[in-house]
């Protein structure tokens, strides 16, 4: 039973049974609740906030050959105890909600498990990993530090030249960032820093880098074994927030990255993480996404090999699984999560895209076209979709 709860990072940071997500997180969870259908194993129940309509279920049949079962969140307790519950990520609020619904304890992580997961999920581990990599290899770029007081933050910034970025220890997908210009930190930014330190125990500070490419290496830990699950080549907005993924084979992505850096460096990093992730996170099972960047430096292009470590399912992995399962290897395109502020705009754009990019499949694989991956209604604000077209870009 797979469940999409995108507020997980904030809920894990809050670490309260009574955490209430912001309205925007509730809305994205509602609009995109069917998303697990694209990455869950076949013949798995998908937990949704609201059941999709018949039109959407019919559209799935053009891509997914096996029957798809959707169940409403409120109905989970009525399904067999033997079915494992697999959310986007675990946190105390979700555990308590399921517990109150009558879900057996053995199907839920313990509070001690969640405390450990919270320790694993903090950006402090990315800082430590980056330092370890740079002790072995001086040709990777990047710098990151953790501070537990705003006085130390101000002291650090006063000694820096150039722009900096301040980050929440618990956040993901490019959220929880504050950009500090060379002109200095503002009063509003200082207040933000104090609030984050008070709620999350500290902040992370990094010098802003001259980024050329965003990418990630995806891994999976299962029963103590680490495997490489694929590449993620993605785009972000100027704010740093996630914009979408390119849909390409791993070989295509590696070749694109090799336009800037050596393939040997990429292979070295894969090998390093396969060895080290289990040492850092010995009790974890699931996907791990390690975000990286290729940056332009005075010495040429260099890799920042550990921007953040995502201890949960992530959009890059969704894109990876979707491409490998459903797209022809001769095709390419983009995976996007779009936001439409005004109700009705998503519905109109969806109709327009269906006409502009007609769907074409062959032998059960998508060759070209626009495909909404989540239902689009007149009150929809968030839409996950793909456009398979080798000429499409962000």
C-alpha positions as CSV (number, residue, x, y, z in Angstrom):
1,X,0.0,0.0,0.0
2,X,1.7,3.1,-1.3
3,X,0.9,6.6,0.0
4,X,2.1,10.1,-1.1
5,X,2.6,12.5,1.8
6,X,4.8,15.4,0.5
7,X,4.8,17.2,3.8
8,X,7.0,14.6,5.3
9,X,10.2,16.7,5.6
10,X,8.4,19.4,7.6
11,X,6.5,16.8,9.7
12,X,9.8,14.9,10.5
13,X,11.4,18.2,11.5
14,X,8.5,19.1,13.7
15,X,8.5,15.6,15.2
16,X,5.1,16.0,16.8
17,X,2.1,13.6,16.8
18,X,-0.1,16.7,16.3
19,X,1.8,18.3,13.4
20,X,-0.5,20.1,10.9
21,X,0.9,20.7,7.4
22,X,0.4,24.1,5.7
23,X,-2.5,24.5,3.3
24,X,-0.3,24.3,0.3
25,X,1.1,20.9,1.4
26,X,-2.4,19.6,2.0
27,X,-3.5,20.7,-1.5
28,X,-0.5,19.1,-3.3
29,X,-1.1,15.9,-1.4
30,X,-4.7,15.9,-2.5
31,X,-4.0,16.8,-6.2
32,X,-1.1,14.4,-6.6
33,X,-2.3,11.5,-4.3
34,X,-2.3,9.0,-7.2
35,X,1.4,9.6,-8.0
36,X,2.6,6.3,-6.4
37,X,0.8,4.4,-9.2
38,X,3.8,5.2,-11.4
39,X,6.6,4.0,-9.1
40,X,4.9,1.3,-6.9
41,X,5.2,-2.4,-7.8
42,X,2.5,-3.8,-10.0
43,X,-0.7,-5.0,-8.3
44,X,-0.2,-2.8,-5.3
45,X,-2.9,-0.8,-3.6
46,X,-2.5,3.0,-3.9
47,X,-3.8,5.0,-1.0
48,X,-5.4,8.3,-2.2
49,X,-7.2,11.3,-0.6
50,X,-10.0,11.1,-3.1
51,X,-10.8,8.3,-5.6
52,X,-9.9,9.4,-9.2
53,X,-12.8,9.5,-11.7
54,X,-13.5,6.9,-14.4
55,X,-11.9,9.0,-17.1
56,X,-8.6,9.0,-15.4
57,X,-8.7,5.3,-14.6
58,X,-9.5,4.6,-18.2
59,X,-6.5,6.7,-19.3
60,X,-4.2,4.6,-17.2
61,X,-5.0,1.6,-19.3
62,X,-3.2,3.1,-22.3
63,X,0.0,2.8,-20.3
64,X,-0.4,0.4,-17.4
65,X,-1.4,-3.2,-18.4
66,X,-2.1,-4.5,-14.9
67,X,-5.2,-3.6,-13.0
68,X,-4.8,-0.6,-10.6
69,X,-6.5,-0.5,-7.2
70,X,-7.1,2.8,-5.4
71,X,-8.3,2.9,-1.8
72,X,-9.2,6.0,0.2
73,X,-7.0,6.9,3.2
74,X,-10.0,6.5,5.6
75,X,-10.4,2.9,4.4
76,X,-6.9,1.6,5.2
77,X,-7.9,-0.2,8.4
78,X,-10.3,-2.4,6.5
79,X,-7.6,-4.0,4.4
80,X,-5.6,-7.1,5.4
81,X,-2.9,-6.6,8.0
82,X,-0.4,-8.5,5.9
83,X,-0.1,-5.5,3.5
84,X,2.9,-3.3,4.2
85,X,2.3,0.5,4.2
86,X,4.9,2.4,2.2
87,X,4.5,6.2,2.4
88,X,6.6,8.8,0.6
89,X,8.3,9.2,4.0
90,X,7.6,8.3,7.7
91,X,7.0,10.8,10.5
92,X,5.3,10.8,14.0
93,X,2.2,12.5,12.8
94,X,1.5,9.9,10.1
95,X,2.3,7.1,12.6
96,X,-0.2,8.5,15.1
97,X,-2.9,9.0,12.5
98,X,-2.6,5.4,11.3
99,X,-2.4,4.1,14.9
100,X,-5.6,6.0,15.8
101,X,-7.3,4.3,12.8
102,X,-6.5,0.9,14.3
103,X,-3.4,-0.1,12.2
104,X,-1.4,-2.8,14.0
105,X,1.8,-1.6,15.7
106,X,3.9,-4.1,13.8
107,X,3.0,-2.4,10.6
108,X,4.3,0.9,11.9
109,X,7.8,2.2,12.7
110,X,8.5,2.7,16.4
111,X,9.2,6.2,17.8
112,X,12.8,5.1,18.3
113,X,12.9,4.2,14.6
114,X,11.6,7.6,13.7
115,X,14.1,9.4,16.0
116,X,16.8,7.6,14.1
117,X,15.3,8.4,10.7
118,X,15.2,12.1,11.8
119,X,18.9,11.9,12.7
120,X,19.6,10.3,9.3
121,X,17.6,13.0,7.4
122,X,19.3,16.1,8.7
123,X,21.6,18.0,6.4
124,X,24.4,17.5,9.0
125,X,25.1,14.1,7.3
126,X,25.5,15.8,3.9
127,X,28.0,18.1,5.5
128,X,30.0,15.2,7.0
129,X,29.8,13.2,3.7
130,X,31.1,16.2,1.7
131,X,34.0,16.7,4.0
132,X,34.9,13.0,3.8
133,X,34.8,13.0,0.0
134,X,37.0,16.1,-0.1
135,X,39.5,14.5,2.2
136,X,39.9,11.8,-0.4
137,X,39.6,14.0,-3.5
138,X,40.5,17.7,-3.6
139,X,39.1,18.2,-7.0
140,X,35.4,18.2,-5.9
141,X,34.0,21.7,-5.0
142,X,31.6,22.9,-2.3
143,X,31.7,24.0,1.3
144,X,29.0,23.6,4.0
145,X,28.8,24.3,7.7
146,X,26.3,23.9,10.5
147,X,25.6,26.5,13.1
148,X,23.6,26.3,16.4
149,X,23.4,30.1,17.1
150,X,22.6,33.1,15.0
151,X,25.6,34.9,16.5
152,X,27.9,32.3,14.9
153,X,26.0,32.7,11.6
154,X,26.6,36.5,11.6
155,X,30.2,35.9,12.5
156,X,30.6,33.4,9.6
157,X,28.9,35.8,7.1
158,X,31.0,38.8,8.0
159,X,34.1,36.8,7.0
160,X,32.6,35.7,3.6
161,X,32.8,37.4,0.3
162,X,30.1,36.8,-2.3
163,X,26.6,35.4,-1.9
164,X,25.6,32.7,0.5
165,X,22.7,30.3,1.0
166,X,21.2,29.5,4.4
167,X,19.3,26.2,4.7
168,X,16.9,24.5,7.1
169,X,18.5,21.2,8.4
170,X,15.3,19.4,7.5
171,X,13.9,20.3,4.1
172,X,14.0,19.0,0.6
173,X,13.2,19.6,-3.1
174,X,14.9,23.0,-2.9
175,X,12.6,24.2,-0.2
176,X,13.7,25.8,3.1
177,X,16.4,28.0,1.5
178,X,17.3,31.6,2.2
179,X,19.6,33.4,-0.2
180,X,21.9,36.0,1.4
181,X,23.4,38.6,-0.9
182,X,26.9,39.9,-0.6
183,X,25.4,43.2,0.6
184,X,24.7,41.4,3.9
185,X,22.0,39.6,5.9
186,X,18.7,41.6,6.4
187,X,16.7,41.8,9.6
188,X,14.0,39.6,8.1
189,X,16.6,37.0,7.2
190,X,18.1,37.2,10.7
191,X,14.6,36.6,12.2
192,X,14.2,33.6,9.8
193,X,17.5,32.2,11.0
194,X,16.5,32.5,14.7
195,X,13.2,30.7,14.0
196,X,14.9,27.9,12.2
197,X,17.5,27.5,14.9
198,X,14.8,27.5,17.6
199,X,12.6,24.9,15.8
200,X,15.3,22.7,14.1
201,X,18.4,23.1,16.3
202,X,20.5,25.0,13.8
203,X,21.0,26.2,10.2
204,X,23.3,25.2,7.4
205,X,25.4,27.9,5.6
206,X,27.1,27.5,2.2
207,X,28.7,29.8,-0.3
208,X,26.6,30.3,-3.4
209,X,28.2,28.4,-6.4
210,X,28.1,29.1,-10.1
211,X,25.9,26.1,-11.0
212,X,25.7,24.7,-14.5
213,X,23.8,21.4,-14.0
214,X,21.7,19.9,-11.3
215,X,21.7,16.1,-11.0
216,X,21.5,13.3,-8.5
217,X,22.6,9.7,-8.0
218,X,19.8,7.5,-6.7
219,X,20.5,4.5,-4.5
220,X,18.5,1.9,-2.7
221,X,19.3,0.1,0.6
222,X,17.6,-3.2,1.1
223,X,18.6,-5.6,3.9
224,X,22.0,-4.0,4.3
225,X,22.8,-4.0,0.6
226,X,23.3,-0.8,-1.4
227,X,22.6,-0.7,-5.1
228,X,22.7,2.2,-7.6
229,X,19.2,2.9,-8.8
230,X,19.9,5.4,-11.5
231,X,20.6,9.0,-12.4
232,X,18.3,11.9,-12.0
233,X,18.9,15.0,-14.2
234,X,16.7,17.8,-13.1
235,X,16.0,21.5,-13.3
236,X,15.4,24.0,-10.5
237,X,14.0,27.5,-10.4
238,X,16.2,30.5,-9.5
239,X,15.0,30.1,-5.9
240,X,16.4,26.6,-5.8
241,X,13.0,24.9,-5.8
242,X,12.4,21.8,-7.9
243,X,11.1,22.4,-11.4
244,X,11.2,19.0,-13.0
245,X,13.2,16.1,-14.4
246,X,14.5,15.2,-17.8
247,X,13.3,11.7,-19.0
248,X,16.4,10.0,-20.4
249,X,18.3,6.7,-20.2
250,X,21.0,6.6,-17.6
251,X,23.5,6.4,-20.4
252,X,22.1,9.6,-22.0
253,X,22.4,11.4,-18.7
254,X,25.9,10.2,-18.0
255,X,26.9,11.4,-21.5
256,X,25.4,14.8,-20.9
257,X,27.3,15.1,-17.6
258,X,30.5,14.0,-19.3
259,X,30.3,17.2,-21.5
260,X,31.5,19.0,-18.3
261,X,33.2,16.4,-16.1
262,X,35.0,13.1,-16.4
263,X,33.0,9.9,-16.4
264,X,35.7,8.5,-14.1
265,X,34.7,11.0,-11.5
266,X,31.0,9.9,-11.8
267,X,32.0,6.2,-11.5
268,X,34.2,7.1,-8.5
269,X,31.3,8.7,-6.7
270,X,29.0,5.8,-7.4
271,X,31.5,3.4,-5.9
272,X,32.1,5.7,-2.9
273,X,28.4,6.0,-2.1
274,X,27.7,2.3,-2.5
275,X,30.3,1.7,0.1
276,X,29.6,4.6,2.4
277,X,25.8,4.9,2.6
278,X,25.4,1.7,4.5
279,X,28.1,2.9,7.0
280,X,26.3,6.2,7.5
281,X,22.8,4.7,7.6
282,X,23.1,1.1,8.7
283,X,19.4,0.7,9.8
284,X,17.8,2.3,6.8
285,X,15.7,0.6,4.1
286,X,14.5,2.4,1.0
287,X,15.5,4.9,-1.6
288,X,18.2,7.5,-1.0
289,X,18.7,10.4,-3.4
290,X,22.1,12.2,-3.3
291,X,21.7,15.6,-4.9
292,X,24.8,17.0,-6.7
293,X,25.7,19.9,-8.9
294,X,28.2,20.6,-11.7
295,X,29.6,24.1,-11.1
296,X,31.9,26.5,-13.0
297,X,35.0,27.3,-11.1
298,X,38.3,29.1,-11.7
299,X,39.7,25.6,-12.4
300,X,37.0,24.6,-14.9
301,X,33.8,22.6,-14.2
302,X,33.8,20.7,-10.9
303,X,31.3,18.4,-9.1
304,X,29.7,19.4,-5.8
305,X,29.2,15.8,-4.8
306,X,26.8,16.1,-1.8
307,X,24.4,19.0,-1.8
308,X,21.8,17.1,0.1
309,X,20.8,13.5,1.0
310,X,17.1,12.6,0.7
311,X,16.2,9.7,3.0
312,X,12.8,9.0,1.3
313,X,11.2,8.6,-2.1
314,X,11.8,11.6,-4.3
315,X,10.7,13.1,-7.6
316,X,13.9,12.1,-9.3
317,X,13.3,8.5,-8.5
318,X,9.7,8.8,-9.7
319,X,11.0,10.1,-13.0
320,X,13.6,7.4,-13.2
321,X,11.2,4.5,-12.6
322,X,8.5,6.0,-14.9
323,X,11.0,6.4,-17.8
324,X,12.4,2.9,-17.4
325,X,9.0,1.2,-17.1
326,X,6.8,3.2,-19.5
327,X,8.9,5.1,-22.1
328,X,10.5,3.8,-25.2
329,X,14.3,3.9,-24.9
330,X,14.4,5.8,-28.2
331,X,12.3,8.6,-26.8
332,X,13.0,11.4,-24.3
333,X,11.1,14.2,-22.7
334,X,10.4,15.9,-19.4
335,X,8.6,15.1,-16.1
336,X,7.0,18.2,-14.5
337,X,5.0,19.0,-11.4
338,X,3.2,22.3,-12.4
339,X,1.4,24.7,-10.1
340,X,-1.6,26.8,-11.2
341,X,-2.7,29.5,-8.8
342,X,-6.0,30.1,-10.4
343,X,-8.6,27.3,-10.4
344,X,-9.5,26.3,-13.9
345,X,-6.1,27.1,-15.4
346,X,-4.7,23.6,-14.8
347,X,-7.9,22.2,-16.5
348,X,-7.5,24.5,-19.5
349,X,-3.8,23.8,-19.9
350,X,-4.3,20.1,-19.7
351,X,-6.8,20.2,-22.5
352,X,-4.5,22.4,-24.6
353,X,-1.5,20.0,-24.0
354,X,-3.5,17.0,-25.0
355,X,-4.2,18.7,-28.4
356,X,-0.7,20.1,-28.8
357,X,1.1,16.8,-28.0
358,X,-1.0,13.9,-29.3
359,X,-0.3,10.6,-27.5
360,X,1.4,7.8,-29.3
361,X,2.3,4.4,-27.8
362,X,3.8,1.3,-29.3
363,X,4.2,-2.2,-27.7
364,X,3.1,-0.8,-24.3
365,X,5.7,2.0,-24.3
366,X,5.2,5.7,-24.8
367,X,6.8,7.1,-27.9
368,X,5.5,10.6,-27.8
369,X,2.9,12.9,-26.5
370,X,1.5,14.6,-23.4
371,X,0.3,12.4,-20.5
372,X,-1.1,13.8,-17.2
373,X,0.0,11.4,-14.5
374,X,-2.5,12.8,-11.9
375,X,-6.2,13.7,-12.4
376,X,-7.0,17.2,-13.6
377,X,-10.3,18.7,-12.6
378,X,-11.6,22.2,-12.6
379,X,-10.5,22.8,-9.0
380,X,-7.0,21.3,-9.5
381,X,-3.9,23.4,-8.7
382,X,-1.1,20.9,-8.9
383,X,-0.5,18.6,-11.9
384,X,2.2,16.0,-12.5
385,X,2.7,15.3,-16.2
386,X,5.1,14.2,-18.8
387,X,5.8,15.4,-22.3
388,X,7.6,12.9,-24.5
389,X,9.2,14.9,-27.2
390,X,12.9,14.9,-27.9
391,X,12.8,18.7,-28.7
392,X,11.0,19.7,-25.5
393,X,13.0,21.4,-22.8
394,X,12.3,23.5,-19.6
